[in-house]
Amino acid sequence: MFHAAQPSGKGSKLLRYVEHRLRITLSDSRVITGTFLAFDKHLNLVLSDAQEFRTLKGSKSNVIEEKQERRNLGLIILRGENVVSIAVEGPPPPSTSGRINVGGPGVAVGAGRGSIPGAAPVGLGGAPVAGVGIGANMMMPMGGVPPGMGRGMPPGMGRGMPPQGY
């Protein structure tokens, strides 16, 4: 379970840097930068808007070339076992008031699925919907139970054995 708070120990030092931009060097020499969100007792780290930087070495005609490769990763968890060093790259953004870069890469945002934000789903807005519940065109029998909604089990099911051919 990830925590953004721990009362004492290593956690209290890391806690100061929640929402800061960090640069983390991994044991395989990759460098990850991202916004620090949380950590756990194993020092696994959660970063949002993370980017990976790798230095690729190649040789062309006896000349060694180093090429920096960048990849956007989004929201990630880094295993604490692989972390070699952590450096603060920048302070938290001033506009953060309990929110994390809404709509940026690596942040979960609802897909929409055709609904209007803040509106009740169809059928729950107070107006009756055809085919849901008991409409005005359905007559209630004298017993107060809608047609097809009898009480108890279906015929042949009440004796402990299923009907033949079941």
C-alpha positions as CSV (number, residue, x, y, z in Angstrom):
1,M,0.0,0.0,0.0
2,F,1.4,3.4,-1.0
3,H,1.4,6.3,1.4
4,A,2.1,9.9,0.9
5,A,2.8,10.1,4.6
6,Q,4.9,8.2,7.2
7,P,5.4,9.5,10.7
8,S,9.1,8.8,11.1
9,G,12.3,7.4,9.6
10,K,13.2,7.6,5.9
11,G,9.6,8.4,5.0
12,S,9.5,11.7,6.8
13,K,12.4,13.0,4.7
14,L,10.8,11.8,1.4
15,L,7.5,13.3,2.5
16,R,8.9,16.8,2.0
17,Y,9.3,16.2,-1.7
18,V,5.7,14.9,-2.5
19,E,4.5,16.8,-5.6
20,H,8.0,18.0,-6.4
21,R,9.6,17.2,-9.8
22,L,12.3,14.5,-9.2
23,R,15.2,13.1,-11.3
24,I,15.8,9.4,-10.4
25,T,18.8,7.4,-11.6
26,L,18.2,3.7,-11.9
27,S,20.7,0.8,-11.6
28,D,20.8,0.3,-15.4
29,S,21.8,4.0,-15.9
30,R,18.5,5.1,-17.1
31,V,17.2,8.5,-15.8
32,I,13.5,9.0,-15.0
33,T,12.0,12.4,-14.3
34,G,8.5,12.9,-13.0
35,T,6.2,14.4,-10.4
36,F,6.6,12.5,-7.1
37,L,3.2,11.3,-5.8
38,A,3.8,8.5,-3.2
39,F,6.1,5.9,-1.8
40,D,5.9,2.8,0.5
41,K,8.1,1.1,3.1
42,H,10.2,-0.6,0.3
43,L,10.8,2.9,-1.1
44,N,8.9,2.0,-4.3
45,L,8.1,5.4,-5.9
46,V,5.0,6.6,-7.8
47,L,5.6,9.2,-10.4
48,S,3.2,11.0,-12.7
49,D,4.1,12.6,-16.1
50,A,7.2,10.5,-16.1
51,Q,9.8,10.6,-18.8
52,E,12.7,8.1,-19.4
53,F,16.1,9.2,-20.7
54,R,18.6,6.7,-22.0
55,T,22.0,7.3,-23.4
56,L,22.7,5.0,-26.4
57,K,26.3,4.5,-27.4
58,G,27.2,3.5,-31.0
59,S,30.2,3.7,-33.2
60,K,30.4,4.9,-36.8
61,S,33.7,4.7,-38.6
62,N,35.8,4.5,-35.4
63,V,33.9,7.4,-33.8
64,I,31.9,6.7,-30.7
65,E,28.6,8.5,-30.7
66,E,26.3,9.0,-27.8
67,K,22.6,9.6,-28.5
68,Q,20.0,10.6,-25.9
69,E,16.7,8.8,-26.3
70,R,13.6,10.2,-24.6
71,R,10.3,8.3,-23.9
72,N,7.1,9.5,-22.3
73,L,5.9,7.0,-19.7
74,G,3.0,8.7,-17.9
75,L,2.0,7.3,-14.5
76,I,4.6,4.7,-13.2
77,I,5.7,2.8,-10.2
78,L,9.5,2.5,-9.8
79,R,10.7,-0.5,-7.7
80,G,12.8,0.9,-4.9
81,E,15.4,-1.9,-5.4
82,N,16.4,-0.3,-8.7
83,V,16.8,3.3,-7.5
84,V,20.4,4.5,-7.2
85,S,19.8,8.2,-6.6
86,I,17.1,10.8,-6.2
87,A,17.5,14.5,-7.0
88,V,15.0,17.3,-6.7
89,E,14.6,18.9,-10.1
90,G,12.0,21.5,-9.2
91,P,9.5,22.6,-6.6
92,P,5.8,21.7,-6.8
93,P,3.8,23.8,-9.3
94,P,2.2,26.8,-7.5
95,S,-1.3,26.0,-8.9
96,T,-1.5,22.7,-7.1
97,S,-4.4,22.9,-4.6
98,G,-4.8,19.2,-4.0
99,R,-5.0,18.4,-7.7
100,I,-2.4,16.9,-10.0
101,N,-2.1,18.4,-13.5
102,V,-5.6,17.4,-14.6
103,G,-5.6,16.3,-18.2
104,G,-1.9,15.9,-18.6
105,P,-0.2,12.7,-19.8
106,G,-0.2,9.9,-17.3
107,V,-3.3,11.2,-15.4
108,A,-6.5,9.2,-15.4
109,V,-9.4,11.2,-16.8
110,G,-12.9,9.9,-17.5
111,A,-13.5,8.9,-21.1
112,G,-16.9,10.5,-21.3
113,R,-18.9,7.6,-22.7
114,G,-21.6,10.0,-23.8
115,S,-22.8,11.3,-20.4
116,I,-22.9,14.9,-19.4
117,P,-20.8,15.7,-16.3
118,G,-23.0,16.3,-13.3
119,A,-26.1,15.0,-15.0
120,A,-27.9,11.9,-13.6
121,P,-27.7,8.8,-15.8
122,V,-30.7,8.1,-18.0
123,G,-33.5,6.7,-16.0
124,L,-32.3,8.2,-12.7
125,G,-33.1,11.8,-13.4
126,G,-36.7,11.5,-12.0
127,A,-38.5,11.1,-15.3
128,P,-40.0,7.6,-16.0
129,V,-38.2,5.6,-18.7
130,A,-40.0,3.1,-21.0
131,G,-39.3,-0.5,-20.0
132,V,-37.9,0.3,-16.6
133,G,-40.0,-0.2,-13.5
134,I,-43.7,-0.2,-13.6
135,G,-45.0,2.2,-16.2
136,A,-48.4,3.9,-16.3
137,N,-49.5,1.5,-19.0
138,M,-49.1,-1.6,-16.7
139,M,-52.0,-2.6,-14.5
140,M,-51.3,-3.7,-11.0
141,P,-53.3,-6.8,-10.0
142,M,-55.3,-6.8,-6.8
143,G,-52.5,-8.6,-4.9
144,G,-50.1,-5.7,-5.4
145,V,-47.5,-7.8,-7.4
146,P,-46.9,-7.0,-11.1
147,P,-47.7,-9.6,-13.7
148,G,-44.9,-12.2,-14.0
149,M,-43.6,-11.4,-10.6
150,G,-45.3,-14.1,-8.5
151,R,-44.2,-14.9,-5.0
152,G,-42.0,-17.9,-4.3
153,M,-40.4,-20.4,-6.6
154,P,-41.5,-21.3,-10.1
155,P,-43.8,-24.4,-10.4
156,G,-41.9,-27.7,-10.0
157,M,-39.0,-26.1,-8.1
158,G,-40.3,-26.2,-4.6
159,R,-39.8,-29.9,-3.8
160,G,-36.0,-29.9,-3.7
161,M,-35.5,-31.5,-7.0
162,P,-35.3,-29.7,-10.4
163,P,-38.0,-30.4,-12.9
164,Q,-37.3,-33.3,-15.4
165,G,-35.0,-32.3,-18.2
166,Y,-33.4,-29.5,-16.2
